[in-house]
Amino acid sequence: MTTAAATAEPAAVTRRPATMAQALGRALRDAMAADPDVHVLGEDVGTLGGVFRVTDGLAKEFGDDRCTDTPLAEAGILGAAVGMAMYGLRPVVEMQFDAFAYPAFEQLLSHVAKMRNRTGGAMPMPITIRVPYGGGIGGVEHHSDSSEAYYMATPGLHVVAPATVADAYGLLRASIASDDPVVFLEPKRLYWSKADWSPERPEAVEPIGRAVVRRTGRSATLITYGPSLPVCLEAAEAARAEGWDLEVLDLRGLVPFDEETVFASVRRTGRAVVVHESSGFGGPGGEIAARIGERCFHHLEAPVLRVTGFDIPYPAPMLEQHHLPGVDRILDAVARLQWEADWTPGKAGN
């Protein structure tokens, strides 16, 4: 029997303000302490502690052989990780910035994603590839990109994208423990977001592939992940002034895709908007919308809409505020959902 006493947190567990970067660093530290096969490697992850200081202190605690600075050669970094995984280690690779990761794509597609299938399951690929991604920090070219569609379209990869401090810890621990390769997308603009959190709580390690409803509502479902979650929550709050009660669903990743949670939400509300920073054409929103259309068609009151980055190369810093999905664009999409629901052929004014 479940009781309040049984589910309460132990008295010794305390929550303190922590940033997402700190939670990620703690996840790496705890994984390395728990398993000597976990190794961290990448550009500047050792002495410097990473560009975003996520790996700060790991080299001092575990030594250079387990937290290793590498040359500026992404293909070589990931290729080395493949060899390490083949010999039983659990490498965690940091790609310093999203657009820096592209030179490693040949290794990713030809070996990381295919090795377990190629060997009939005999050779797992327990590699976690950490990718700081997305905009919102005023980064110049090659320092702000939304590359999740490339990984999502590559069979054999898990794709994880936390949006909260607690999920940053729990999902990274679960990713490192996975025998399948995981592309772990870390939203750069949320590195310094804070929350009261403790890694000692029992539910700290979350399973991969589970979405969660962050805000319940009845008018429409906003489906998002990573850096767009705070924007969707802000939009849902602003929508109250228009009389709209929006549900906000955090995917927490793209592969595996949690159809059960997504479809249940859309069937409740009858309307859906997918929000992400990646471009619209060929982006994750198209696949999500297609799946909703196939499985929830008779529950939909309007077409599934998307609010995304524009179909252009990532713009210069002074233009990214126009490029990234914002509250006004989200509310405009919700307004279109309501209009579509009221539309009937031949009705005057349509």
C-alpha positions as CSV (number, residue, x, y, z in Angstrom):
1,M,0.0,0.0,0.0
2,T,1.3,3.4,-0.9
3,T,1.1,6.0,1.9
4,A,2.2,9.6,2.3
5,A,4.9,8.4,4.7
6,A,6.2,5.8,2.3
7,T,6.5,8.3,-0.6
8,A,8.0,11.2,1.4
9,E,11.6,12.0,0.9
10,P,14.0,11.0,3.6
11,A,14.7,13.7,6.2
12,A,18.4,13.7,5.3
13,V,17.6,14.8,1.7
14,T,18.0,18.5,1.2
15,R,17.3,20.6,-1.8
16,R,19.6,23.5,-2.7
17,P,19.6,25.9,-5.7
18,A,21.6,24.4,-8.5
19,T,22.1,25.2,-12.1
20,M,21.7,22.8,-15.0
21,A,25.5,22.9,-15.6
22,Q,26.1,21.9,-12.0
23,A,23.6,19.1,-12.2
24,L,25.2,17.8,-15.4
25,G,28.6,17.9,-13.7
26,R,27.3,16.1,-10.7
27,A,25.8,13.4,-13.0
28,L,29.2,12.9,-14.6
29,R,31.0,12.8,-11.3
30,D,28.5,10.3,-9.8
31,A,28.7,8.1,-12.9
32,M,32.5,8.0,-12.8
33,A,32.5,7.3,-9.1
34,A,30.0,4.4,-9.5
35,D,31.7,2.8,-12.6
36,P,35.4,2.9,-13.3
37,D,34.6,2.1,-17.0
38,V,33.1,5.6,-17.4
39,H,35.6,7.9,-19.1
40,V,35.1,11.6,-20.2
41,L,36.9,12.9,-23.2
42,G,36.7,16.0,-25.4
43,E,38.2,19.4,-26.1
44,D,39.2,21.3,-22.9
45,V,37.2,19.0,-20.6
46,G,40.1,18.4,-18.4
47,T,42.3,21.3,-17.1
48,L,39.8,24.0,-18.1
49,G,36.7,22.0,-17.0
50,G,34.9,22.6,-20.3
51,V,33.8,25.8,-22.0
52,F,30.7,25.8,-19.9
53,R,32.5,24.4,-16.8
54,V,30.4,21.2,-16.8
55,T,33.4,19.0,-16.3
56,D,35.1,21.2,-13.8
57,G,37.0,19.2,-11.2
58,L,36.7,15.8,-12.8
59,A,40.3,15.6,-14.0
60,K,41.5,16.5,-10.5
61,E,39.3,13.9,-8.9
62,F,39.7,11.1,-11.3
63,G,42.9,11.8,-13.2
64,D,43.8,12.8,-16.7
65,D,43.4,9.2,-17.9
66,R,39.6,9.3,-17.1
67,C,38.9,12.9,-17.9
68,T,41.0,13.5,-21.0
69,D,41.7,16.6,-23.0
70,T,41.8,15.7,-26.7
71,P,43.1,17.5,-29.9
72,L,40.6,19.6,-31.9
73,A,39.5,16.7,-34.0
74,E,35.9,15.7,-33.6
75,A,36.1,12.7,-35.9
76,G,39.1,11.4,-34.0
77,I,37.4,12.0,-30.6
78,L,34.4,10.0,-31.6
79,G,36.4,7.4,-33.4
80,A,38.5,6.8,-30.3
81,A,35.2,6.5,-28.3
82,V,34.1,3.8,-30.6
83,G,37.2,1.8,-29.9
84,M,36.9,2.4,-26.2
85,A,33.3,1.1,-26.3
86,M,34.3,-2.0,-28.3
87,Y,36.8,-2.8,-25.5
88,G,34.1,-2.5,-22.7
89,L,34.5,1.1,-21.6
90,R,31.7,3.7,-21.3
91,P,33.0,6.9,-23.0
92,V,31.2,10.2,-22.6
93,V,32.2,12.5,-25.4
94,E,31.8,16.3,-25.3
95,M,31.3,18.1,-28.6
96,Q,32.2,21.6,-27.5
97,F,29.5,23.3,-29.6
98,D,26.6,21.9,-31.7
99,A,28.0,22.9,-35.1
100,F,31.5,21.6,-34.1
101,A,30.1,18.1,-34.1
102,Y,29.6,17.8,-37.9
103,P,33.1,16.5,-38.7
104,A,32.3,13.5,-36.5
105,F,29.2,12.5,-38.5
106,E,30.9,9.8,-40.6
107,Q,31.9,8.0,-37.4
108,L,28.4,8.6,-35.9
109,L,26.5,7.2,-38.9
110,S,28.9,4.5,-40.0
111,H,29.9,3.0,-36.7
112,V,28.3,4.5,-33.6
113,A,24.7,4.1,-34.9
114,K,25.2,0.8,-36.7
115,M,27.7,-1.3,-34.7
116,R,25.2,-3.0,-32.4
117,N,22.9,-3.9,-35.3
118,R,25.8,-5.0,-37.5
119,T,27.0,-7.5,-34.8
120,G,23.5,-8.9,-34.2
121,G,23.5,-7.3,-30.7
122,A,26.8,-8.9,-29.7
123,M,28.7,-5.6,-29.4
124,P,26.9,-2.8,-27.6
125,M,27.9,0.8,-28.1
126,P,27.5,2.5,-24.7
127,I,28.7,5.9,-25.9
128,T,27.1,9.2,-24.6
129,I,27.7,12.1,-26.9
130,R,27.1,15.4,-25.1
131,V,26.2,18.2,-27.5
132,P,25.7,21.8,-26.2
133,Y,23.1,23.0,-28.7
134,G,20.5,25.7,-29.5
135,G,20.5,29.4,-29.5
136,G,19.7,32.2,-27.0
137,I,23.2,33.0,-26.0
138,G,24.2,35.4,-28.8
139,G,26.7,33.0,-30.2
140,V,28.4,33.6,-33.6
141,E,28.4,31.1,-36.5
142,H,29.2,27.5,-35.5
143,H,28.3,28.3,-31.9
144,S,24.5,28.3,-32.1
145,D,22.7,25.6,-34.1
146,S,19.8,23.3,-33.7
147,S,20.9,20.0,-35.2
148,E,18.5,17.5,-33.5
149,A,16.8,16.6,-36.8
150,Y,20.1,15.0,-38.1
151,Y,20.4,12.7,-35.0
152,M,16.6,12.0,-34.9
153,A,16.8,10.8,-38.5
154,T,19.7,8.4,-37.8
155,P,18.4,4.9,-36.8
156,G,20.3,3.3,-34.0
157,L,20.7,6.5,-31.8
158,H,18.8,7.6,-28.8
159,V,18.3,11.4,-28.7
160,V,17.7,13.0,-25.3
161,A,17.1,16.7,-24.6
162,P,16.5,17.8,-21.0
163,A,14.9,21.1,-20.1
164,T,15.1,21.1,-16.3
165,V,17.8,20.8,-13.7
166,A,16.5,17.5,-12.3
167,D,16.2,16.0,-15.8
168,A,19.7,17.1,-16.7
169,Y,21.0,14.9,-13.9
170,G,18.7,12.0,-14.2
171,L,18.6,11.7,-18.0
172,L,22.4,12.0,-18.2
173,R,22.9,9.2,-15.6
174,A,20.4,7.0,-17.6
175,S,22.2,7.8,-20.9
176,I,25.6,6.8,-19.5
177,A,24.1,3.6,-18.2
178,S,22.5,2.7,-21.6
179,D,24.1,0.1,-23.8
180,D,22.9,2.0,-26.9
181,P,24.5,5.2,-28.1
182,V,22.9,8.4,-26.9
183,V,23.1,11.9,-28.3
184,F,22.6,14.1,-25.3
185,L,21.5,17.5,-26.3
186,E,22.2,20.2,-23.7
187,P,20.4,23.5,-24.2
188,K,23.1,26.2,-23.9
189,R,20.7,28.9,-22.8
190,L,19.5,26.8,-19.9
191,Y,22.9,26.0,-18.5
192,W,22.5,28.7,-15.9
193,S,18.8,28.1,-15.1
194,K,18.3,27.3,-11.5
195,A,16.1,25.0,-9.4
196,D,16.0,23.6,-5.9
197,W,17.3,20.1,-6.4
198,S,19.0,17.2,-4.8
199,P,20.6,14.2,-6.6
200,E,20.0,12.1,-3.5
201,R,16.2,11.9,-4.1
202,P,15.0,8.4,-5.1
203,E,13.5,9.5,-8.5
204,A,16.7,11.3,-9.5
205,V,17.5,8.9,-12.4
206,E,14.8,9.1,-15.0
207,P,14.3,6.5,-17.8
208,I,15.0,7.6,-21.4
209,G,12.0,8.0,-23.7
210,R,9.3,9.2,-21.2
211,A,7.6,12.5,-21.8
212,V,5.9,14.4,-19.0
213,V,3.1,17.0,-18.8
214,R,4.5,20.1,-17.2
215,R,1.2,22.0,-17.2
216,T,-2.2,20.6,-17.6
217,G,-4.8,22.3,-19.8
218,R,-7.9,21.8,-21.9
219,S,-7.7,24.1,-24.9
220,A,-4.7,22.8,-26.7
221,T,-1.4,20.9,-26.2
222,L,2.0,22.6,-26.7
223,I,4.5,19.9,-27.5
224,T,8.2,20.8,-27.0
225,Y,11.5,19.8,-25.5
226,G,14.8,21.4,-24.4
227,P,15.2,25.1,-24.7
228,S,11.7,25.8,-25.8
229,L,10.0,24.5,-22.7
230,P,10.4,27.8,-20.7
231,V,9.0,29.7,-23.7
232,C,6.0,27.4,-23.9
233,L,5.3,27.7,-20.2
234,E,5.5,31.5,-20.5
235,A,3.1,31.3,-23.5
236,A,0.7,29.1,-21.6
237,E,0.6,31.7,-18.7
238,A,0.0,34.5,-21.2
239,A,-2.7,32.6,-22.9
240,R,-4.9,32.8,-19.8
241,A,-5.7,36.4,-20.7
242,E,-7.2,35.1,-24.0
243,G,-9.3,32.5,-22.2
244,W,-7.1,29.6,-23.4
245,D,-6.1,26.9,-21.0
246,L,-2.9,25.3,-22.6
247,E,-1.4,22.0,-21.7
248,V,2.5,21.9,-22.0
249,L,4.1,18.6,-22.7
250,D,7.9,18.2,-22.4
251,L,9.1,15.3,-24.6
252,R,12.5,15.2,-22.8
253,G,13.9,13.7,-25.9
254,L,13.0,12.7,-29.5
255,V,14.1,9.0,-29.7
256,P,12.5,6.9,-28.3
257,F,9.3,8.8,-28.9
258,D,6.7,8.6,-26.1
259,E,3.6,8.1,-28.3
260,E,1.4,7.1,-25.3
261,T,1.8,10.3,-23.4
262,V,1.7,12.6,-26.5
263,F,-1.4,10.9,-27.9
264,A,-3.2,10.9,-24.6
265,S,-2.7,14.6,-24.2
266,V,-3.7,15.5,-27.8
267,R,-6.9,13.3,-27.5
268,R,-7.8,15.3,-24.3
269,T,-7.4,18.7,-25.8
270,G,-8.2,18.1,-29.5
271,R,-5.5,20.6,-30.7
272,A,-1.7,20.6,-30.8
273,V,1.2,22.9,-31.6
274,V,4.7,21.6,-31.8
275,V,7.4,24.1,-30.8
276,H,11.1,23.8,-31.4
277,E,14.1,25.9,-32.4
278,S,15.1,23.6,-35.3
279,S,13.9,24.7,-38.8
280,G,10.4,23.7,-39.8
281,F,11.1,22.0,-43.1
282,G,12.5,18.5,-42.3
283,G,12.4,19.3,-38.6
284,P,11.2,17.1,-35.7
285,G,7.8,18.9,-35.7
286,G,6.9,17.4,-39.1
287,E,7.4,13.8,-37.9
288,I,5.5,14.5,-34.6
289,A,2.6,16.1,-36.5
290,A,2.4,13.2,-38.9
291,R,2.2,10.7,-36.1
292,I,-0.5,12.7,-34.3
293,G,-2.4,12.9,-37.6
294,E,-2.2,9.2,-38.1
295,R,-3.2,8.1,-34.6
296,C,-5.3,10.9,-33.3
297,F,-7.2,12.1,-36.5
298,H,-10.7,11.6,-35.1
299,H,-9.9,13.5,-31.9
300,L,-8.4,16.6,-33.7
301,E,-10.5,19.7,-33.8
302,A,-7.9,21.5,-36.1
303,P,-4.7,20.6,-38.0
304,V,-1.5,20.2,-36.0
305,L,0.5,23.4,-36.3
306,R,4.2,24.1,-35.8
307,V,6.2,27.0,-34.4
308,T,9.8,26.6,-35.3
309,G,13.0,28.3,-36.4
310,F,13.0,29.7,-39.9
311,D,14.2,27.6,-42.8
312,I,17.5,29.4,-43.0
313,P,21.1,28.9,-41.7
314,Y,21.3,30.0,-38.1
315,P,21.3,33.8,-38.2
316,A,23.7,36.4,-36.7
317,P,23.3,37.1,-33.0
318,M,21.4,40.3,-33.4
319,L,18.7,38.5,-35.4
320,E,18.2,35.3,-33.3
321,Q,15.4,36.8,-31.3
322,H,13.4,36.9,-34.5
323,H,14.5,33.4,-35.5
324,L,13.7,31.6,-32.3
325,P,10.1,30.7,-31.4
326,G,8.7,33.2,-29.0
327,V,5.5,33.8,-27.0
328,D,3.8,35.9,-29.6
329,R,4.4,33.3,-32.4
330,I,3.1,30.5,-30.2
331,L,0.0,32.5,-29.2
332,D,-0.6,33.3,-32.9
333,A,-0.5,29.6,-33.7
334,V,-3.0,28.9,-30.9
335,A,-5.3,31.6,-32.2
336,R,-5.1,29.9,-35.6
337,L,-6.1,26.6,-34.0
338,Q,-9.3,28.2,-32.6
339,W,-10.1,29.8,-36.0
340,E,-9.6,26.4,-37.8
341,A,-12.0,24.8,-35.3
342,D,-14.7,27.3,-36.0
343,W,-14.3,27.1,-39.8
344,T,-16.9,25.4,-42.0
345,P,-17.1,25.3,-45.8
346,G,-19.3,28.0,-47.2
347,K,-19.6,29.9,-44.0
348,A,-19.9,33.7,-44.5
349,G,-16.6,35.4,-43.7
350,N,-14.4,32.4,-44.3
